[in-house]
Amino acid sequence: MPSTAKANRGPSAGPANRRALIDAAREIFATEGVTAPLSAIAKRAGVGQGSLYRHFPERVDLAVAVFDENLGELEVEVARPETTLDDLLERVIEQALVSTTIIDMMTLERHDDRLLHLQTRMDAIIGSVLDREKAAGRIGTHVVAGDVLLAISMLASMLVRTDASERRTVATRAWALFHSAFAPH
């Protein structure tokens, strides 16, 4: 009877396994949340649970790896001088299902060293766009990065609980409220 088990490629499989785990986690977290069974992530990635735990000893380590990549995408976006807060929000909406769990983790586990660099990066991303928006007169001087992070967190949390077919409408309505609150006085 032929075996269906994959041949063990040893340490050379490490980078590919890590990549597969991050991709699988992004998908699983987006559909089932950050509390999804890690066994489902390992199975989706096509690796054993031992491999998962070698790369990511704790759930938060895997979540951080996923969000690290999300932040990298946002950093590329805001590096473009024409990027507005609306553009940033659009990217965040695309990432919302994974992002909300990490934003919640950042809020709940503020002092976890694994999350501190994410907070610093997120603050820089928001600050960069906020400075640009204030200079252009599109955002009031009263708005601080914490306000934008709170708005993003509230929106991401709402989108998680919204049917996929209605997310765009909900996001548009929420952003209209934020525009009113963030408008120059």
C-alpha positions in Angstrom: 0.0 0.0 0.0 1.6 3.3 -1.0 2.3 5.9 1.6 0.7 9.3 1.3 3.0 11.0 3.9 5.3 13.7 2.6 9.1 13.0 2.7 10.8 14.9 5.5 13.0 17.4 3.8 14.7 18.4 7.1 15.9 21.9 7.8 15.9 23.0 4.2 12.1 23.0 4.4 12.1 25.6 7.2 11.6 28.8 5.2 8.9 27.2 3.0 7.1 25.8 6.0 7.2 29.2 7.8 5.8 30.9 4.7 3.1 28.3 4.3 2.1 28.7 8.0 1.9 32.4 7.8 -0.3 32.2 4.7 -2.5 29.6 6.2 -2.8 31.6 9.5 -3.9 34.7 7.5 -6.7 32.7 5.8 -7.8 30.8 9.0 -7.6 33.9 11.2 -9.7 35.8 8.6 -12.5 33.2 8.6 -12.3 31.8 12.2 -10.6 34.4 14.2 -7.3 34.4 16.1 -8.6 31.7 18.5 -8.9 29.2 15.6 -7.3 25.8 16.3 -3.7 25.8 15.5 -4.1 22.3 14.1 -6.3 23.7 11.4 -3.5 26.1 10.4 -0.9 23.4 10.3 -3.2 21.2 8.2 -3.9 24.1 5.8 -0.2 24.8 5.5 0.5 21.1 4.9 2.9 20.7 7.8 2.9 18.9 11.1 2.1 20.6 14.4 5.7 20.1 15.4 6.8 22.3 12.6 4.2 24.9 13.5 5.5 25.0 17.1 9.1 25.1 16.0 8.4 28.3 14.0 5.8 29.8 16.3 6.0 28.5 19.9 2.9 30.4 21.0 -0.3 31.6 19.2 0.7 35.2 19.6 4.0 34.6 17.8 2.1 33.4 14.7 -0.4 36.3 14.9 2.5 38.7 15.2 4.2 37.2 12.1 0.9 37.7 10.1 0.4 41.3 11.3 4.1 42.1 10.7 3.5 41.4 7.0 0.3 43.5 7.1 2.2 46.4 8.6 4.8 46.1 5.9 2.1 46.5 3.3 0.8 49.5 5.1 4.3 51.0 5.4 4.7 50.7 1.6 1.3 52.4 1.0 2.0 55.4 3.3 5.5 55.9 1.9 3.8 57.2 -1.2 3.3 61.0 -0.7 -0.1 60.9 -2.3 -1.5 58.4 0.2 -4.4 59.8 2.3 -6.1 58.6 5.4 -8.8 57.3 3.2 -6.3 55.2 1.3 -4.9 53.9 4.6 -8.3 53.0 5.8 -9.0 51.2 2.5 -6.0 49.0 3.0 -6.9 48.4 6.7 -10.4 47.3 5.6 -8.8 44.8 3.3 -6.8 43.5 6.2 -9.5 44.0 8.8 -10.3 40.5 9.8 -6.7 39.7 10.6 -5.9 43.2 11.8 -8.7 43.4 14.3 -7.4 40.4 16.2 -3.9 41.9 16.4 -5.2 45.3 17.3 -7.2 43.6 20.1 -4.1 41.7 21.2 -2.1 45.0 21.1 -4.7 46.5 23.4 -5.0 43.6 25.8 -1.3 42.6 25.9 0.2 46.1 25.7 3.3 45.1 27.6 4.1 41.9 25.7 7.5 42.6 24.1 6.5 40.6 21.0 3.8 43.2 20.4 5.5 46.5 21.3 7.3 46.8 18.0 4.0 46.4 16.2 2.5 49.3 18.2 5.5 51.4 17.4 5.1 50.6 13.6 1.4 51.2 13.6 1.8 54.6 15.4 4.4 55.6 12.8 2.1 54.6 9.9 -0.8 56.5 11.3 1.4 59.5 12.3 2.8 59.8 8.8 -0.6 59.9 7.1 -2.1 62.1 9.9 0.7 64.7 9.5 0.1 64.8 5.7 -3.7 65.1 6.2 -3.4 67.9 8.7 -1.0 69.8 6.4 -3.5 69.5 3.6 -6.3 70.7 5.8 -8.3 67.5 5.5 -8.0 66.6 9.1 -8.4 68.8 12.2 -5.4 69.6 14.3 -7.3 68.1 17.3 -7.0 64.6 15.9 -4.2 62.5 17.3 -2.9 59.1 16.2 -4.7 57.4 19.1 -8.0 58.7 17.7 -7.3 57.1 14.4 -6.2 53.8 15.9 -9.4 53.8 18.0 -11.4 54.4 14.8 -9.6 51.7 13.0 -10.0 49.3 15.9 -13.7 50.1 16.2 -14.2 49.6 12.4 -12.2 46.4 12.2 -14.2 45.0 15.2 -17.4 45.9 13.5 -16.4 44.4 10.2 -15.5 41.1 11.9 -19.2 40.8 13.0 -20.6 41.9 9.6 -21.5 39.5 6.7 -18.9 39.8 4.0 -21.6 41.1 1.5 -22.3 44.1 3.8 -18.8 45.0 4.9 -18.2 47.7 2.3 -21.5 49.4 3.2 -20.8 49.3 6.9 -17.2 50.5 6.3 -18.5 53.5 4.2 -21.0 54.5 6.9 -18.5 54.2 9.7 -15.9 56.2 7.8 -18.5 59.0 7.1 -18.9 59.2 10.9 -15.1 59.4 11.4 -14.8 62.1 8.7 -17.3 64.2 10.7 -15.4 63.7 13.9 -12.0 64.3 12.3 -12.9 67.3 10.2 -11.2 70.6 10.8 -13.1 72.8 13.2 
